Amino acid sequence: MVKQDQLWPDGFRFLFDDGLFQPSTDSFLLGSFPLLRKGLRVCDLGAGTGLLGLLLLAREPSLRVTNVELQAAAVELSRRNTELNGLEERVVNLQADLREPAQMPAAGCFDLVVSNPPYFDAGRGAVAREKSRSVARSDVTCTLPQLCDAAGRLLRYDGSFCVVFRTERMAELFACLRERGLEPKRLRMIQNTAGSAPKLLLLDARKGGKAGLSVLPPLLLRDENGGETPELAQIYFRDKE
């Protein structure tokens, strides 16, 4: 069922489908993470219905965003979201398989690549029966090496690849990136509370970057009383309400 929401009153509106890609905290967290500058060329790999691109454009309206998504129904909703917000001159929605270079934009044409990829290795656990859910949650159609291949190919030299991922696969992620000339440069762990172990991470890897990783303070989602932290509230644009 298609529903509509809004980032904040008078902010971008977005459509989503319960059976496809529902808005997730992960997308909002990743949307807050990249270092943005005016006019950056951005590619979202596995863009779903285009929410992440809207989150980035909400921070920097001069970006040019290309959404790459495999599932036709999600691409159609992403196109509708682009039109709903009058962003046709800023956003391109491309139905393509990122594993196939011939279907993708030209190599080296982006300053920033972002992705909220499937977290789970289909070879290590259960896969959802519904095709849309299995594609979104596990790497049945795109493995981590294939994702990193695509990011490395699309980025210009010194461009950044920003991703949200599971901490349990952090070593695998780092190895995969470095094998493709993408050097991890900024890392931020995400914790539910100050006393809980992180389950997610945000990472910025630089194409052709020199060794040297900056570990940022953890991003806390809940305060000591179980309420939303001020930073999370800002990430959700509640300061604009």
The 8 nearest C-alpha neighbors of each residue, nearest first, counted from 0:
[[1, 16, 17, 2, 18, 15, 19, 14],
 [2, 0, 16, 15, 14, 17, 3, 18],
 [3, 1, 15, 14, 16, 0, 4, 17],
 [2, 4, 14, 13, 15, 12, 1, 5],
 [3, 5, 13, 12, 14, 2, 6, 15],
 [6, 4, 12, 7, 11, 13, 10, 8],
 [5, 7, 10, 11, 12, 236, 4, 8],
 [6, 8, 10, 5, 240, 9, 239, 236],
 [9, 7, 10, 240, 5, 6, 239, 11],
 [10, 8, 7, 11, 5, 6, 12, 240],
 [11, 9, 7, 8, 6, 5, 12, 57],
 [10, 12, 6, 5, 84, 13, 9, 53],
 [13, 11, 5, 4, 6, 10, 84, 3],
 [12, 14, 80, 4, 3, 5, 11, 15],
 [13, 15, 3, 2, 80, 4, 1, 76],
 [16, 14, 2, 1, 21, 3, 48, 13],
 [15, 17, 1, 0, 19, 18, 2, 21],
 [16, 18, 19, 0, 21, 15, 1, 20],
 [17, 19, 16, 20, 0, 131, 132, 21],
 [20, 18, 16, 17, 131, 21, 132, 73],
 [21, 19, 47, 16, 22, 15, 48, 17],
 [20, 22, 17, 15, 23, 16, 19, 18],
 [23, 21, 20, 24, 26, 15, 50, 27],
 [24, 22, 25, 26, 21, 27, 20, 28],
 [23, 25, 27, 26, 28, 22, 29, 235],
 [26, 24, 28, 23, 27, 29, 163, 115],
 [27, 25, 29, 28, 24, 23, 51, 30],
 [26, 28, 30, 24, 29, 25, 234, 31],
 [29, 27, 25, 31, 30, 26, 24, 32],
 [30, 28, 26, 32, 31, 27, 163, 25],
 [29, 31, 27, 54, 28, 55, 32, 51],
 [30, 32, 29, 28, 234, 33, 27, 55],
 [31, 33, 29, 30, 34, 28, 201, 161],
 [34, 32, 35, 31, 161, 30, 203, 29],
 [33, 35, 32, 36, 31, 159, 203, 111],
 [36, 34, 33, 37, 59, 39, 58, 55],
 [37, 35, 39, 38, 34, 59, 62, 61],
 [36, 38, 61, 39, 62, 59, 35, 60],
 [37, 39, 62, 61, 36, 40, 63, 59],
 [38, 40, 62, 37, 110, 36, 41, 63],
 [39, 41, 63, 109, 110, 64, 62, 111],
 [42, 40, 64, 111, 112, 109, 63, 39],
 [41, 43, 65, 112, 64, 66, 44, 113],
 [44, 42, 113, 66, 46, 114, 112, 67],
 [45, 43, 67, 114, 46, 42, 113, 66],
 [46, 44, 68, 67, 47, 43, 114, 116],
 [45, 47, 43, 68, 49, 66, 44, 67],
 [46, 48, 73, 49, 45, 68, 20, 74],
 [49, 47, 77, 73, 76, 50, 74, 46],
 [50, 48, 77, 46, 52, 47, 51, 66],
 [49, 51, 53, 52, 48, 54, 13, 22],
 [52, 50, 54, 53, 49, 30, 26, 55],
 [51, 53, 55, 54, 50, 49, 56, 64],
 [54, 52, 56, 50, 51, 55, 57, 49],
 [55, 53, 51, 57, 30, 52, 56, 50],
 [54, 56, 52, 58, 57, 53, 30, 59],
 [57, 55, 60, 59, 53, 58, 54, 52],
 [56, 58, 54, 55, 59, 53, 60, 11],
 [57, 59, 55, 56, 60, 54, 35, 31],
 [58, 60, 56, 61, 57, 62, 55, 37],
 [61, 59, 56, 62, 57, 58, 55, 37],
 [62, 60, 38, 37, 59, 63, 56, 39],
 [63, 61, 38, 39, 60, 59, 40, 64],
 [62, 64, 89, 40, 41, 90, 39, 38],
 [63, 65, 41, 90, 42, 89, 40, 62],
 [64, 66, 91, 42, 90, 92, 41, 43],
 [65, 67, 92, 43, 46, 93, 42, 91],
 [68, 66, 93, 44, 46, 45, 94, 43],
 [69, 67, 45, 94, 46, 95, 47, 70],
 [68, 70, 95, 94, 96, 71, 67, 45],
 [71, 69, 73, 72, 68, 74, 94, 47],
 [70, 72, 74, 73, 75, 69, 94, 68],
 [73, 71, 75, 74, 70, 76, 19, 48],
 [72, 74, 48, 76, 47, 75, 71, 70],
 [75, 73, 77, 71, 76, 72, 48, 78],
 [74, 76, 78, 72, 77, 73, 71, 79],
 [77, 75, 79, 73, 78, 48, 74, 80],
 [76, 78, 48, 49, 74, 80, 75, 79],
 [79, 77, 81, 75, 76, 80, 92, 74],
 [78, 80, 76, 82, 81, 77, 83, 75],
 [81, 79, 83, 77, 78, 82, 13, 76],
 [80, 82, 78, 86, 79, 83, 84, 87],
 [83, 81, 85, 79, 84, 80, 86, 87],
 [84, 82, 80, 81, 85, 79, 12, 13],
 [83, 85, 82, 86, 81, 11, 80, 12],
 [84, 86, 82, 83, 87, 81, 88, 80],
 [87, 85, 81, 89, 88, 84, 90, 82],
 [86, 88, 89, 90, 85, 81, 82, 91],
 [89, 87, 86, 90, 85, 91, 63, 81],
 [88, 90, 63, 86, 87, 64, 62, 91],
 [89, 91, 64, 87, 65, 86, 63, 88],
 [90, 92, 65, 66, 64, 93, 89, 87],
 [93, 91, 66, 65, 78, 67, 90, 74],
 [92, 94, 67, 66, 95, 91, 68, 65],
 [93, 95, 68, 69, 67, 74, 71, 92],
 [96, 94, 69, 102, 68, 93, 97, 67],
 [95, 97, 98, 69, 99, 102, 68, 94],
 [96, 98, 99, 95, 149, 103, 100, 102],
 [97, 99, 96, 145, 100, 149, 141, 146],
 [98, 100, 97, 101, 96, 102, 103, 95],
 [101, 99, 103, 102, 98, 97, 104, 149],
 [100, 102, 99, 103, 104, 105, 98, 97],
 [103, 101, 100, 99, 95, 96, 104, 97],
 [102, 104, 100, 101, 97, 105, 95, 99],
 [105, 103, 106, 102, 153, 108, 100, 101],
 [106, 104, 108, 107, 103, 153, 100, 152],
 [107, 105, 153, 152, 108, 104, 154, 155],
 [106, 108, 155, 154, 153, 109, 152, 105],
 [107, 109, 106, 155, 153, 105, 154, 110],
 [110, 108, 154, 40, 111, 41, 107, 155],
 [111, 109, 158, 40, 39, 154, 155, 41],
 [112, 110, 41, 159, 109, 158, 160, 40],
 [111, 113, 160, 42, 41, 43, 150, 159],
 [114, 112, 161, 43, 160, 162, 42, 44],
 [113, 115, 162, 44, 116, 43, 45, 161],
 [114, 116, 163, 162, 26, 117, 113, 45],
 [117, 115, 114, 118, 45, 164, 135, 163],
 [118, 116, 136, 137, 135, 138, 119, 115],
 [119, 117, 137, 136, 116, 165, 164, 120],
 [118, 120, 137, 117, 121, 136, 138, 124],
 [119, 121, 122, 123, 138, 137, 124, 118],
 [122, 120, 137, 123, 138, 124, 139, 119],
 [121, 123, 120, 124, 125, 119, 138, 139],
 [124, 122, 120, 121, 125, 119, 126, 137],
 [125, 123, 121, 122, 126, 120, 119, 137],
 [124, 126, 127, 121, 123, 122, 137, 119],
 [125, 127, 133, 121, 128, 124, 137, 136],
 [126, 128, 133, 129, 132, 125, 130, 136],
 [127, 129, 130, 126, 133, 132, 131, 125],
 [130, 128, 132, 127, 131, 133, 134, 126],
 [129, 131, 133, 132, 134, 128, 127, 135],
 [132, 130, 134, 133, 129, 19, 135, 18],
 [133, 131, 135, 129, 134, 130, 127, 136],
 [132, 134, 127, 130, 136, 135, 137, 131],
 [135, 133, 131, 132, 136, 137, 139, 130],
 [136, 134, 132, 133, 117, 137, 131, 20],
 [137, 135, 117, 133, 134, 132, 118, 119],
 [138, 136, 119, 117, 121, 133, 139, 120],
 [139, 137, 141, 142, 140, 117, 121, 120],
 [138, 140, 137, 121, 141, 134, 133, 142],
 [139, 141, 138, 134, 142, 137, 98, 96],
 [142, 140, 138, 139, 145, 146, 143, 98],
 [141, 143, 138, 145, 144, 146, 140, 139],
 [142, 144, 146, 145, 147, 141, 172, 175],
 [145, 143, 147, 146, 142, 148, 175, 176],
 [144, 146, 148, 142, 143, 147, 141, 98],
 [147, 145, 143, 149, 148, 144, 142, 150],
 [146, 148, 150, 144, 149, 145, 151, 176],
 [149, 147, 145, 151, 146, 150, 144, 152],
 [148, 150, 152, 146, 147, 151, 153, 97],
 [151, 149, 147, 153, 152, 148, 154, 112],
 [152, 150, 148, 149, 154, 153, 147, 179],
 [151, 153, 149, 106, 150, 154, 148, 107],
 [154, 152, 106, 107, 150, 151, 108, 109],
 [155, 153, 107, 109, 158, 151, 152, 110],
 [154, 156, 107, 158, 109, 108, 110, 157],
 [155, 157, 158, 206, 207, 154, 107, 205],
 [158, 156, 206, 205, 207, 155, 208, 159],
 [159, 157, 110, 155, 156, 154, 206, 111],
 [160, 158, 205, 111, 204, 203, 112, 206],
 [159, 161, 112, 204, 203, 113, 111, 205],
 [162, 160, 203, 113, 202, 159, 112, 33],
 [161, 163, 114, 202, 113, 201, 115, 164],
 [164, 162, 201, 115, 200, 29, 202, 199],
 [165, 163, 200, 199, 118, 162, 166, 201],
 [164, 166, 199, 167, 168, 198, 200, 118],
 [165, 167, 169, 199, 198, 168, 200, 164],
 [166, 168, 165, 169, 198, 170, 199, 171],
 [169, 167, 171, 166, 170, 165, 172, 164],
 [170, 168, 166, 172, 171, 167, 173, 165],
 [171, 169, 173, 172, 168, 174, 167, 166],
 [170, 172, 174, 168, 169, 173, 175, 176],
 [173, 171, 169, 175, 170, 174, 168, 176],
 [172, 174, 170, 176, 175, 171, 169, 177],
 [175, 173, 171, 177, 176, 172, 178, 170],
 [174, 176, 172, 178, 173, 177, 144, 171],
 [177, 175, 181, 173, 179, 178, 174, 147],
 [176, 178, 181, 180, 179, 174, 182, 175],
 [179, 177, 175, 176, 180, 174, 181, 173],
 [180, 178, 177, 176, 181, 151, 175, 148],
 [179, 181, 177, 207, 178, 206, 182, 176],
 [182, 180, 206, 176, 177, 205, 204, 179],
 [181, 183, 204, 205, 208, 177, 184, 180],
 [184, 182, 204, 203, 212, 185, 205, 181],
 [183, 185, 212, 204, 203, 213, 182, 211],
 [186, 184, 213, 203, 202, 212, 214, 183],
 [187, 185, 202, 214, 201, 215, 213, 203],
 [188, 186, 215, 201, 217, 200, 214, 202],
 [187, 189, 200, 217, 197, 199, 218, 201],
 [190, 188, 218, 199, 197, 200, 217, 219],
 [191, 189, 197, 219, 192, 218, 195, 196],
 [190, 192, 220, 221, 219, 195, 189, 193],
 [193, 191, 221, 195, 190, 194, 219, 220],
 [194, 192, 195, 219, 190, 191, 222, 223],
 [195, 193, 192, 196, 190, 191, 223, 197],
 [196, 194, 192, 193, 190, 191, 197, 198],
 [195, 197, 190, 198, 194, 191, 192, 193],
 [198, 196, 190, 189, 199, 188, 195, 166],
 [197, 199, 166, 165, 196, 189, 190, 200],
 [200, 198, 165, 166, 189, 164, 197, 188],
 [199, 201, 188, 164, 189, 163, 187, 166],
 [200, 202, 163, 187, 186, 162, 188, 164],
 [201, 203, 186, 162, 161, 185, 204, 200],
 [202, 204, 161, 185, 160, 184, 183, 159],
 [205, 203, 183, 182, 160, 184, 181, 159],
 [206, 204, 159, 208, 182, 181, 157, 158],
 [207, 205, 181, 157, 208, 158, 156, 180],
 [206, 208, 180, 157, 205, 156, 181, 209],
 [209, 207, 205, 182, 206, 157, 210, 181],
 [208, 210, 211, 207, 182, 205, 184, 183],
 [211, 209, 182, 208, 212, 184, 183, 207],
 [212, 210, 184, 209, 213, 183, 182, 208],
 [211, 213, 184, 185, 183, 214, 210, 186],
 [214, 212, 185, 184, 215, 186, 211, 183],
 [215, 213, 186, 185, 187, 212, 216, 188],
 [214, 216, 187, 186, 213, 217, 185, 188],
 [215, 217, 187, 218, 214, 188, 186, 219],
 [218, 216, 188, 187, 189, 219, 215, 190],
 [217, 219, 189, 190, 188, 216, 220, 187],
 [220, 218, 190, 192, 191, 221, 217, 189],
 [219, 221, 191, 228, 231, 227, 192, 190],
 [222, 220, 227, 192, 228, 225, 226, 191],
 [223, 221, 225, 224, 226, 228, 227, 192],
 [222, 224, 225, 221, 192, 226, 193, 228],
 [225, 223, 222, 226, 221, 227, 228, 192],
 [226, 224, 221, 222, 223, 227, 192, 228],
 [227, 225, 221, 222, 224, 228, 223, 220],
 [226, 228, 221, 220, 222, 231, 232, 229],
 [227, 229, 221, 231, 230, 222, 220, 232],
 [230, 228, 232, 231, 233, 227, 234, 220],
 [231, 229, 233, 232, 228, 234, 220, 219],
 [230, 232, 234, 228, 233, 229, 220, 235],
 [233, 231, 229, 235, 237, 230, 234, 228],
 [232, 234, 236, 230, 235, 231, 237, 238],
 [233, 235, 231, 236, 232, 31, 230, 27],
 [234, 236, 232, 233, 237, 231, 27, 6],
 [237, 235, 233, 238, 234, 239, 7, 232],
 [238, 236, 239, 240, 232, 235, 233, 7],
 [237, 239, 236, 240, 233, 232, 235, 234],
 [240, 238, 237, 236, 7, 8, 233, 10],
 [239, 237, 238, 7, 8, 236, 9, 6]]
